[in-house]
Amino acid sequence: MDLNSDIHATQTHLEARGVVFINAPHMIHKHDNGIEEWMAFFNDNEGRPLALMAQVTPTP
């Protein structure tokens, strides 16, 4: 499993370590060249919002 390239795997890994996500990974933008940007938000241990972000090239 490559946590650097799979936002869903990273979310699962962090949830197993106790991180509570505000929402599931979701696409926020699609570039003209087809690359998608995905984000998932969570709060740190002091309540500050943080996010995971991934750029994904969809497979045909």
PQR file of N, CA, C, O and H, with PARSE charges and radii, in Angstrom:
ATOM      1  N   MET A   1       0.854  -1.188   0.000 -0.4000 1.5000
ATOM      2  CA  MET A   1       0.000   0.000   0.000 -0.0000 2.0000
ATOM      3  C   MET A   1       0.888   1.236   0.000  0.5500 1.7000
ATOM      4  O   MET A   1       1.784   1.365   0.834 -0.5500 1.4000
ATOM      5  N   ASP A   2       0.641   2.127  -0.923 -0.4000 1.5000
ATOM      6  CA  ASP A   2       1.410   3.364  -1.029 -0.0000 2.0000
ATOM      7  C   ASP A   2       0.577   4.514  -0.488  0.5500 1.7000
ATOM      8  O   ASP A   2      -0.283   5.045  -1.191 -0.5500 1.4000
ATOM      9  H   ASP A   2      -0.087   2.022  -1.600  0.4000 1.0000
ATOM     10  N   LEU A   3       0.826   4.902   0.761 -0.4000 1.5000
ATOM     11  CA  LEU A   3       0.042   5.959   1.401 -0.0000 2.0000
ATOM     12  C   LEU A   3       0.263   7.310   0.751  0.5500 1.7000
ATOM     13  O   LEU A   3      -0.575   8.202   0.888 -0.5500 1.4000
ATOM     14  H   LEU A   3       1.524   4.471   1.332  0.4000 1.0000
ATOM     15  N   ASN A   4       1.372   7.482   0.046 -0.4000 1.5000
ATOM     16  CA  ASN A   4       1.640   8.763  -0.590 -0.0000 2.0000
ATOM     17  C   ASN A   4       0.780   9.006  -1.823  0.5500 1.7000
ATOM     18  O   ASN A   4       0.573  10.158  -2.206 -0.5500 1.4000
ATOM     19  H   ASN A   4       2.053   6.758  -0.065  0.4000 1.0000
ATOM     20  N   SER A   5       0.276   7.951  -2.454 -0.4000 1.5000
ATOM     21  CA  SER A   5      -0.474   8.131  -3.686 -0.0000 2.0000
ATOM     22  C   SER A   5      -1.943   7.754  -3.568  0.5500 1.7000
ATOM     23  O   SER A   5      -2.684   7.897  -4.540 -0.5500 1.4000
ATOM     24  H   SER A   5       0.444   7.015  -2.143  0.4000 1.0000
ATOM     25  N   ASP A   6      -2.386   7.279  -2.414 -0.4000 1.5000
ATOM     26  CA  ASP A   6      -3.766   6.835  -2.264 -0.0000 2.0000
ATOM     27  C   ASP A   6      -4.398   7.507  -1.043  0.5500 1.7000
ATOM     28  O   ASP A   6      -4.168   7.091   0.093 -0.5500 1.4000
ATOM     29  H   ASP A   6      -1.784   7.163  -1.624  0.4000 1.0000
ATOM     30  N   ILE A   7      -5.188   8.540  -1.286 -0.4000 1.5000
ATOM     31  CA  ILE A   7      -5.792   9.308  -0.196 -0.0000 2.0000
ATOM     32  C   ILE A   7      -6.733   8.433   0.640  0.5500 1.7000
ATOM     33  O   ILE A   7      -6.853   8.625   1.850 -0.5500 1.4000
ATOM     34  H   ILE A   7      -5.374   8.878  -2.209  0.4000 1.0000
ATOM     35  N   HIS A   8      -7.404   7.465  -0.014 -0.4000 1.5000
ATOM     36  CA  HIS A   8      -8.316   6.588   0.718 -0.0000 2.0000
ATOM     37  C   HIS A   8      -7.540   5.668   1.675  0.5500 1.7000
ATOM     38  O   HIS A   8      -7.970   5.446   2.807 -0.5500 1.4000
ATOM     39  H   HIS A   8      -7.307   7.309  -0.997  0.4000 1.0000
ATOM     40  N   ALA A   9      -6.408   5.140   1.223 -0.4000 1.5000
ATOM     41  CA  ALA A   9      -5.582   4.294   2.076 -0.0000 2.0000
ATOM     42  C   ALA A   9      -5.000   5.096   3.235  0.5500 1.7000
ATOM     43  O   ALA A   9      -4.915   4.604   4.360 -0.5500 1.4000
ATOM     44  H   ALA A   9      -6.059   5.321   0.303  0.4000 1.0000
ATOM     45  N   THR A  10      -4.605   6.327   2.955 -0.4000 1.5000
ATOM     46  CA  THR A  10      -4.066   7.179   4.011 -0.0000 2.0000
ATOM     47  C   THR A  10      -5.129   7.481   5.060  0.5500 1.7000
ATOM     48  O   THR A  10      -4.846   7.456   6.258 -0.5500 1.4000
ATOM     49  H   THR A  10      -4.675   6.727   2.042  0.4000 1.0000
ATOM     50  N   GLN A  11      -6.358   7.766   4.614 -0.4000 1.5000
ATOM     51  CA  GLN A  11      -7.449   8.008   5.556 -0.0000 2.0000
ATOM     52  C   GLN A  11      -7.672   6.776   6.434  0.5500 1.7000
ATOM     53  O   GLN A  11      -7.796   6.902   7.652 -0.5500 1.4000
ATOM     54  H   GLN A  11      -6.589   7.786   3.642  0.4000 1.0000
ATOM     55  N   THR A  12      -7.722   5.604   5.835 -0.4000 1.5000
ATOM     56  CA  THR A  12      -7.928   4.364   6.591 -0.0000 2.0000
ATOM     57  C   THR A  12      -6.806   4.159   7.606  0.5500 1.7000
ATOM     58  O   THR A  12      -7.060   3.791   8.752 -0.5500 1.4000
ATOM     59  H   THR A  12      -7.621   5.502   4.845  0.4000 1.0000
ATOM     60  N   HIS A  13      -5.575   4.398   7.184 -0.4000 1.5000
ATOM     61  CA  HIS A  13      -4.411   4.259   8.067 -0.0000 2.0000
ATOM     62  C   HIS A  13      -4.513   5.215   9.258  0.5500 1.7000
ATOM     63  O   HIS A  13      -4.278   4.818  10.399 -0.5500 1.4000
ATOM     64  H   HIS A  13      -5.369   4.698   6.252  0.4000 1.0000
ATOM     65  N   LEU A  14      -4.865   6.470   8.990 -0.4000 1.5000
ATOM     66  CA  LEU A  14      -4.961   7.449  10.071 -0.0000 2.0000
ATOM     67  C   LEU A  14      -6.151   7.167  10.998  0.5500 1.7000
ATOM     68  O   LEU A  14      -6.046   7.350  12.210 -0.5500 1.4000
ATOM     69  H   LEU A  14      -5.056   6.793   8.063  0.4000 1.0000
ATOM     70  N   GLU A  15      -7.267   6.727  10.439 -0.4000 1.5000
ATOM     71  CA  GLU A  15      -8.419   6.368  11.275 -0.0000 2.0000
ATOM     72  C   GLU A  15      -8.071   5.227  12.222  0.5500 1.7000
ATOM     73  O   GLU A  15      -8.525   5.213  13.366 -0.5500 1.4000
ATOM     74  H   GLU A  15      -7.352   6.578   9.453  0.4000 1.0000
ATOM     75  N   ALA A  16      -7.273   4.274  11.758 -0.4000 1.5000
ATOM     76  CA  ALA A  16      -6.839   3.167  12.609 -0.0000 2.0000
ATOM     77  C   ALA A  16      -5.974   3.656  13.764  0.5500 1.7000
ATOM     78  O   ALA A  16      -5.841   2.977  14.782 -0.5500 1.4000
ATOM     79  H   ALA A  16      -6.904   4.286  10.829  0.4000 1.0000
ATOM     80  N   ARG A  17      -5.385   4.841  13.597 -0.4000 1.5000
ATOM     81  CA  ARG A  17      -4.551   5.426  14.646 -0.0000 2.0000
ATOM     82  C   ARG A  17      -5.318   6.449  15.482  0.5500 1.7000
ATOM     83  O   ARG A  17      -4.731   7.141  16.314 -0.5500 1.4000
ATOM     84  H   ARG A  17      -5.493   5.393  12.770  0.4000 1.0000
ATOM     85  N   GLY A  18      -6.660   6.545  15.254 -0.4000 1.5000
ATOM     86  CA  GLY A  18      -7.494   7.391  16.095 -0.0000 2.0000
ATOM     87  C   GLY A  18      -7.911   8.726  15.515  0.5500 1.7000
ATOM     88  O   GLY A  18      -8.620   9.484  16.176 -0.5500 1.4000
ATOM     89  H   GLY A  18      -7.137   5.983  14.578  0.4000 1.0000
ATOM     90  N   VAL A  19      -7.488   9.038  14.292 -0.4000 1.5000
ATOM     91  CA  VAL A  19      -7.875  10.311  13.682 -0.0000 2.0000
ATOM     92  C   VAL A  19      -9.335  10.220  13.247  0.5500 1.7000
ATOM     93  O   VAL A  19      -9.748   9.237  12.632 -0.5500 1.4000
ATOM     94  H   VAL A  19      -6.912   8.422  13.755  0.4000 1.0000
ATOM     95  N   VAL A  20     -10.114  11.253  13.572 -0.4000 1.5000
ATOM     96  CA  VAL A  20     -11.527  11.303  13.192 -0.0000 2.0000
ATOM     97  C   VAL A  20     -11.671  12.309  12.048  0.5500 1.7000
ATOM     98  O   VAL A  20     -11.365  13.492  12.200 -0.5500 1.4000
ATOM     99  H   VAL A  20      -9.779  12.052  14.072  0.4000 1.0000
ATOM    100  N   PHE A  21     -12.139  11.819  10.915 -0.4000 1.5000
ATOM    101  CA  PHE A  21     -12.306  12.678   9.748 -0.0000 2.0000
ATOM    102  C   PHE A  21     -13.668  13.360   9.765  0.5500 1.7000
ATOM    103  O   PHE A  21     -14.664  12.784  10.202 -0.5500 1.4000
ATOM    104  H   PHE A  21     -12.388  10.858  10.793  0.4000 1.0000
ATOM    105  N   ILE A  22     -13.691  14.595   9.283 -0.4000 1.5000
ATOM    106  CA  ILE A  22     -14.924  15.380   9.182 -0.0000 2.0000
ATOM    107  C   ILE A  22     -15.728  14.904   7.977  0.5500 1.7000
ATOM    108  O   ILE A  22     -16.959  14.922   7.999 -0.5500 1.4000
ATOM    109  H   ILE A  22     -12.882  15.064   8.928  0.4000 1.0000
ATOM    110  N   ASN A  23     -15.023  14.475   6.919 -0.4000 1.5000
ATOM    111  CA  ASN A  23     -15.696  13.982   5.723 -0.0000 2.0000
ATOM    112  C   ASN A  23     -14.806  12.981   5.012  0.5500 1.7000
ATOM    113  O   ASN A  23     -13.619  12.855   5.314 -0.5500 1.4000
ATOM    114  H   ASN A  23     -14.024  14.461   6.901  0.4000 1.0000
ATOM    115  N   ALA A  24     -15.391  12.278   4.072 -0.4000 1.5000
ATOM    116  CA  ALA A  24     -14.647  11.306   3.273 -0.0000 2.0000
ATOM    117  C   ALA A  24     -13.856  12.042   2.191  0.5500 1.7000
ATOM    118  O   ALA A  24     -14.189  13.177   1.848 -0.5500 1.4000
ATOM    119  H   ALA A  24     -16.355  12.380   3.826  0.4000 1.0000
ATOM    120  N   PRO A  25     -12.818  11.410   1.655 -0.5600 1.5000
ATOM    121  CA  PRO A  25     -12.117  12.020   0.533  0.2800 2.0000
ATOM    122  C   PRO A  25     -13.091  12.316  -0.608  0.5500 1.7000
ATOM    123  O   PRO A  25     -13.949  11.498  -0.941 -0.5500 1.4000
ATOM    124  N   HIS A  26     -12.939  13.488  -1.189 -0.4000 1.5000
ATOM    125  CA  HIS A  26     -13.825  13.879  -2.280 -0.0000 2.0000
ATOM    126  C   HIS A  26     -13.049  14.752  -3.262  0.5500 1.7000
ATOM    127  O   HIS A  26     -12.112  15.457  -2.885 -0.5500 1.4000
ATOM    128  H   HIS A  26     -12.241  14.152  -0.918  0.4000 1.0000
ATOM    129  N   MET A  27     -13.460  14.690  -4.539 -0.4000 1.5000
ATOM    130  CA  MET A  27     -12.801  15.478  -5.562 -0.0000 2.0000
ATOM    131  C   MET A  27     -13.226  16.934  -5.428  0.5500 1.7000
ATOM    132  O   MET A  27     -14.414  17.236  -5.314 -0.5500 1.4000
ATOM    133  H   MET A  27     -14.220  14.118  -4.845  0.4000 1.0000
ATOM    134  N   ILE A  28     -12.246  17.832  -5.443 -0.4000 1.5000
ATOM    135  CA  ILE A  28     -12.551  19.256  -5.329 -0.0000 2.0000
ATOM    136  C   ILE A  28     -12.315  20.003  -6.633  0.5500 1.7000
ATOM    137  O   ILE A  28     -12.821  21.110  -6.822 -0.5500 1.4000
ATOM    138  H   ILE A  28     -11.281  17.587  -5.535  0.4000 1.0000
ATOM    139  N   HIS A  29     -11.533  19.389  -7.546 -0.4000 1.5000
ATOM    140  CA  HIS A  29     -11.231  20.079  -8.804 -0.0000 2.0000
ATOM    141  C   HIS A  29     -10.737  19.066  -9.833  0.5500 1.7000
ATOM    142  O   HIS A  29     -10.050  18.104  -9.488 -0.5500 1.4000
ATOM    143  H   HIS A  29     -11.122  18.491  -7.393  0.4000 1.0000
ATOM    144  N   LYS A  30     -11.090  19.287 -11.089 -0.4000 1.5000
ATOM    145  CA  LYS A  30     -10.556  18.479 -12.191 -0.0000 2.0000
ATOM    146  C   LYS A  30      -9.916  19.421 -13.195  0.5500 1.7000
ATOM    147  O   LYS A  30     -10.579  20.297 -13.751 -0.5500 1.4000
ATOM    148  H   LYS A  30     -11.648  20.068 -11.369  0.4000 1.0000
ATOM    149  N   HIS A  31      -8.618  19.235 -13.421 -0.4000 1.5000
ATOM    150  CA  HIS A  31      -7.863  20.072 -14.356 -0.0000 2.0000
ATOM    151  C   HIS A  31      -8.195  19.692 -15.792  0.5500 1.7000
ATOM    152  O   HIS A  31      -8.702  18.604 -16.064 -0.5500 1.4000
ATOM    153  H   HIS A  31      -8.080  18.523 -12.970  0.4000 1.0000
ATOM    154  N   ASP A  32      -7.895  20.615 -16.707 -0.4000 1.5000
ATOM    155  CA  ASP A  32      -8.137  20.376 -18.129 -0.0000 2.0000
ATOM    156  C   ASP A  32      -7.392  19.141 -18.643  0.5500 1.7000
ATOM    157  O   ASP A  32      -7.841  18.496 -19.590 -0.5500 1.4000
ATOM    158  H   ASP A  32      -7.483  21.499 -16.486  0.4000 1.0000
ATOM    159  N   ASN A  33      -6.257  18.812 -18.024 -0.4000 1.5000
ATOM    160  CA  ASN A  33      -5.471  17.655 -18.463 -0.0000 2.0000
ATOM    161  C   ASN A  33      -5.960  16.344 -17.835  0.5500 1.7000
ATOM    162  O   ASN A  33      -5.343  15.298 -18.036 -0.5500 1.4000
ATOM    163  H   ASN A  33      -5.892  19.336 -17.255  0.4000 1.0000
ATOM    164  N   GLY A  34      -7.060  16.390 -17.077 -0.4000 1.5000
ATOM    165  CA  GLY A  34      -7.656  15.195 -16.489 -0.0000 2.0000
ATOM    166  C   GLY A  34      -7.232  14.896 -15.069  0.5500 1.7000
ATOM    167  O   GLY A  34      -7.858  14.069 -14.406 -0.5500 1.4000
ATOM    168  H   GLY A  34      -7.562  17.240 -16.913  0.4000 1.0000
ATOM    169  N   ILE A  35      -6.178  15.549 -14.577 -0.4000 1.5000
ATOM    170  CA  ILE A  35      -5.736  15.307 -13.202 -0.0000 2.0000
ATOM    171  C   ILE A  35      -6.789  15.835 -12.235  0.5500 1.7000
ATOM    172  O   ILE A  35      -7.291  16.949 -12.386 -0.5500 1.4000
ATOM    173  H   ILE A  35      -5.669  16.221 -15.116  0.4000 1.0000
ATOM    174  N   GLU A  36      -7.114  15.012 -11.234 -0.4000 1.5000
ATOM    175  CA  GLU A  36      -8.113  15.371 -10.227 -0.0000 2.0000
ATOM    176  C   GLU A  36      -7.415  15.732  -8.914  0.5500 1.7000
ATOM    177  O   GLU A  36      -6.400  15.133  -8.557 -0.5500 1.4000
ATOM    178  H   GLU A  36      -6.706  14.107 -11.111  0.4000 1.0000
ATOM    179  N   GLU A  37      -7.959  16.701  -8.211 -0.4000 1.5000
ATOM    180  CA  GLU A  37      -7.473  17.032  -6.870 -0.0000 2.0000
ATOM    181  C   GLU A  37      -8.536  16.580  -5.878  0.5500 1.7000
ATOM    182  O   GLU A  37      -9.715  16.906  -6.012 -0.5500 1.4000
ATOM    183  H   GLU A  37      -8.783  17.188  -8.501  0.4000 1.0000
ATOM    184  N   TRP A  38      -8.090  15.820  -4.875 -0.4000 1.5000
ATOM    185  CA  TRP A  38      -8.975  15.256  -3.858 -0.0000 2.0000
ATOM    186  C   TRP A  38      -8.544  15.772  -2.483  0.5500 1.7000
ATOM    187  O   TRP A  38      -7.360  16.008  -2.243 -0.5500 1.4000
ATOM    188  H   TRP A  38      -7.132  15.555  -4.766  0.4000 1.0000
ATOM    189  N   MET A  39      -9.530  15.947  -1.571 -0.4000 1.5000
ATOM    190  CA  MET A  39      -9.231  16.366  -0.205 -0.0000 2.0000
ATOM    191  C   MET A  39     -10.110  15.615   0.785  0.5500 1.7000
ATOM    192  O   MET A  39     -11.200  15.149   0.450 -0.5500 1.4000
ATOM    193  H   MET A  39     -10.492  15.756  -1.766  0.4000 1.0000
ATOM    194  N   ALA A  40      -9.612  15.509   2.008 -0.4000 1.5000
ATOM    195  CA  ALA A  40     -10.369  14.962   3.137 -0.0000 2.0000
ATOM    196  C   ALA A  40      -9.939  15.756   4.372  0.5500 1.7000
ATOM    197  O   ALA A  40      -8.745  15.936   4.613 -0.5500 1.4000
ATOM    198  H   ALA A  40      -8.727  15.887   2.280  0.4000 1.0000
ATOM    199  N   PHE A  41     -10.903  16.226   5.144 -0.4000 1.5000
ATOM    200  CA  PHE A  41     -10.618  17.107   6.280 -0.0000 2.0000
ATOM    201  C   PHE A  41     -10.776  16.390   7.611  0.5500 1.7000
ATOM    202  O   PHE A  41     -11.613  15.500   7.768 -0.5500 1.4000
ATOM    203  H   PHE A  41     -11.873  16.081   4.948  0.4000 1.0000
ATOM    204  N   PHE A  42      -9.941  16.806   8.574 -0.4000 1.5000
ATOM    205  CA  PHE A  42      -9.993  16.299   9.939 -0.0000 2.0000
ATOM    206  C   PHE A  42      -9.478  17.399  10.853  0.5500 1.7000
ATOM    207  O   PHE A  42      -8.917  18.387  10.379 -0.5500 1.4000
ATOM    208  H   PHE A  42      -9.261  17.528   8.447  0.4000 1.0000
ATOM    209  N   ASN A  43      -9.661  17.243  12.140 -0.4000 1.5000
ATOM    210  CA  ASN A  43      -9.143  18.200  13.118 -0.0000 2.0000
ATOM    211  C   ASN A  43      -7.952  17.590  13.842  0.5500 1.7000
ATOM    212  O   ASN A  43      -7.925  16.387  14.105 -0.5500 1.4000
ATOM    213  H   ASN A  43     -10.117  16.441  12.526  0.4000 1.0000
ATOM    214  N   ASP A  44      -6.966  18.426  14.163 -0.4000 1.5000
ATOM    215  CA  ASP A  44      -5.846  17.918  14.955 -0.0000 2.0000
ATOM    216  C   ASP A  44      -6.276  17.781  16.405  0.5500 1.7000
ATOM    217  O   ASP A  44      -7.432  18.038  16.741 -0.5500 1.4000
ATOM    218  H   ASP A  44      -6.988  19.402  13.950  0.4000 1.0000
ATOM    219  N   ASN A  45      -5.350  17.379  17.265 -0.4000 1.5000
ATOM    220  CA  ASN A  45      -5.710  17.124  18.665 -0.0000 2.0000
ATOM    221  C   ASN A  45      -6.063  18.386  19.446  0.5500 1.7000
ATOM    222  O   ASN A  45      -6.489  18.293  20.597 -0.5500 1.4000
ATOM    223  H   ASN A  45      -4.411  17.170  16.992  0.4000 1.0000
ATOM    224  N   GLU A  46      -5.894  19.566  18.843 -0.4000 1.5000
ATOM    225  CA  GLU A  46      -6.295  20.811  19.484 -0.0000 2.0000
ATOM    226  C   GLU A  46      -7.485  21.450  18.767  0.5500 1.7000
ATOM    227  O   GLU A  46      -7.830  22.602  19.034 -0.5500 1.4000
ATOM    228  H   GLU A  46      -5.548  19.641  17.908  0.4000 1.0000
ATOM    229  N   GLY A  47      -8.112  20.697  17.854 -0.4000 1.5000
ATOM    230  CA  GLY A  47      -9.318  21.167  17.193 -0.0000 2.0000
ATOM    231  C   GLY A  47      -9.092  22.019  15.958  0.5500 1.7000
ATOM    232  O   GLY A  47     -10.049  22.549  15.393 -0.5500 1.4000
ATOM    233  H   GLY A  47      -7.832  19.762  17.637  0.4000 1.0000
ATOM    234  N   ARG A  48      -7.837  22.161  15.525 -0.4000 1.5000
ATOM    235  CA  ARG A  48      -7.562  22.949  14.320 -0.0000 2.0000
ATOM    236  C   ARG A  48      -7.809  22.108  13.081  0.5500 1.7000
ATOM    237  O   ARG A  48      -7.435  20.936  13.044 -0.5500 1.4000
ATOM    238  H   ARG A  48      -7.060  21.729  15.983  0.4000 1.0000
ATOM    239  N   PRO A  49      -8.440  22.696  12.056 -0.5600 1.5000
ATOM    240  CA  PRO A  49      -8.720  21.924  10.843  0.2800 2.0000
ATOM    241  C   PRO A  49      -7.458  21.672  10.022  0.5500 1.7000
ATOM    242  O   PRO A  49      -6.633  22.564   9.828 -0.5500 1.4000
ATOM    243  N   LEU A  50      -7.332  20.446   9.552 -0.4000 1.5000
ATOM    244  CA  LEU A  50      -6.242  20.034   8.668 -0.0000 2.0000
ATOM    245  C   LEU A  50      -6.854  19.235   7.519  0.5500 1.7000
ATOM    246  O   LEU A  50      -8.020  18.846   7.585 -0.5500 1.4000
ATOM    247  H   LEU A  50      -8.003  19.722   9.710  0.4000 1.0000
ATOM    248  N   ALA A  51      -6.083  18.993   6.484 -0.4000 1.5000
ATOM    249  CA  ALA A  51      -6.612  18.240   5.346 -0.0000 2.0000
ATOM    250  C   ALA A  51      -5.528  17.374   4.719  0.5500 1.7000
ATOM    251  O   ALA A  51      -4.341  17.700   4.751 -0.5500 1.4000
ATOM    252  H   ALA A  51      -5.135  19.309   6.431  0.4000 1.0000
ATOM    253  N   LEU A  52      -5.972  16.269   4.153 -0.4000 1.5000
ATOM    254  CA  LEU A  52      -5.148  15.490   3.243 -0.0000 2.0000
ATOM    255  C   LEU A  52      -5.468  15.998   1.849  0.5500 1.7000
ATOM    256  O   LEU A  52      -6.602  16.390   1.572 -0.5500 1.4000
ATOM    257  H   LEU A  52      -6.936  16.004   4.127  0.4000 1.0000
ATOM    258  N   MET A  53      -4.483  15.993   0.979 -0.4000 1.5000
ATOM    259  CA  MET A  53      -4.711  16.411  -0.407 -0.0000 2.0000
ATOM    260  C   MET A  53      -3.948  15.459  -1.300  0.5500 1.7000
ATOM    261  O   MET A  53      -2.824  15.065  -0.989 -0.5500 1.4000
ATOM    262  H   MET A  53      -3.562  15.675   1.204  0.4000 1.0000
ATOM    263  N   ALA A  54      -4.567  15.088  -2.423 -0.4000 1.5000
ATOM    264  CA  ALA A  54      -3.911  14.214  -3.392 -0.0000 2.0000
ATOM    265  C   ALA A  54      -4.255  14.659  -4.797  0.5500 1.7000
ATOM    266  O   ALA A  54      -5.377  15.087  -5.071 -0.5500 1.4000
ATOM    267  H   ALA A  54      -5.480  15.409  -2.676  0.4000 1.0000
ATOM    268  N   GLN A  55      -3.282  14.554  -5.685 -0.4000 1.5000
ATOM    269  CA  GLN A  55      -3.540  14.749  -7.107 -0.0000 2.0000
ATOM    270  C   GLN A  55      -3.541  13.371  -7.738  0.5500 1.7000
ATOM    271  O   GLN A  55      -2.601  12.594  -7.570 -0.5500 1.4000
ATOM    272  H   GLN A  55      -2.371  14.207  -5.463  0.4000 1.0000
ATOM    273  N   VAL A  56      -4.613  13.077  -8.471 -0.4000 1.5000
ATOM    274  CA  VAL A  56      -4.818  11.740  -9.009 -0.0000 2.0000
ATOM    275  C   VAL A  56      -4.986  11.812 -10.516  0.5500 1.7000
ATOM    276  O   VAL A  56      -5.761  12.619 -11.031 -0.5500 1.4000
ATOM    277  H   VAL A  56      -5.376  13.708  -8.608  0.4000 1.0000
ATOM    278  N   THR A  57      -4.256  10.965 -11.211 -0.4000 1.5000
ATOM    279  CA  THR A  57      -4.462  10.800 -12.648 -0.0000 2.0000
ATOM    280  C   THR A  57      -5.362   9.600 -12.826  0.5500 1.7000
ATOM    281  O   THR A  57      -4.938   8.473 -12.569 -0.5500 1.4000
ATOM    282  H   THR A  57      -3.627  10.310 -10.793  0.4000 1.0000
ATOM    283  N   PRO A  58      -6.596   9.808 -13.261 -0.5600 1.5000
ATOM    284  CA  PRO A  58      -7.529   8.690 -13.415  0.2800 2.0000
ATOM    285  C   PRO A  58      -7.024   7.673 -14.430  0.5500 1.7000
ATOM    286  O   PRO A  58      -6.413   8.038 -15.434 -0.5500 1.4000
ATOM    287  N   THR A  59      -7.280   6.410 -14.167 -0.4000 1.5000
ATOM    288  CA  THR A  59      -6.927   5.360 -15.121 -0.0000 2.0000
ATOM    289  C   THR A  59      -8.055   5.224 -16.129  0.5500 1.7000
ATOM    290  O   THR A  59      -9.229   5.319 -15.772 -0.5500 1.4000
ATOM    291  H   THR A  59      -7.777   6.113 -13.351  0.4000 1.0000
ATOM    292  N   PRO A  60      -7.704   5.004 -17.375 -0.5600 1.5000
ATOM    293  CA  PRO A  60      -8.755   4.917 -18.423  0.2800 2.0000
ATOM    294  C   PRO A  60      -9.631   3.698 -18.261  0.5500 1.7000
ATOM    295  O   PRO A  60     -10.548   3.488 -19.054 -0.5500 1.4000
TER
END
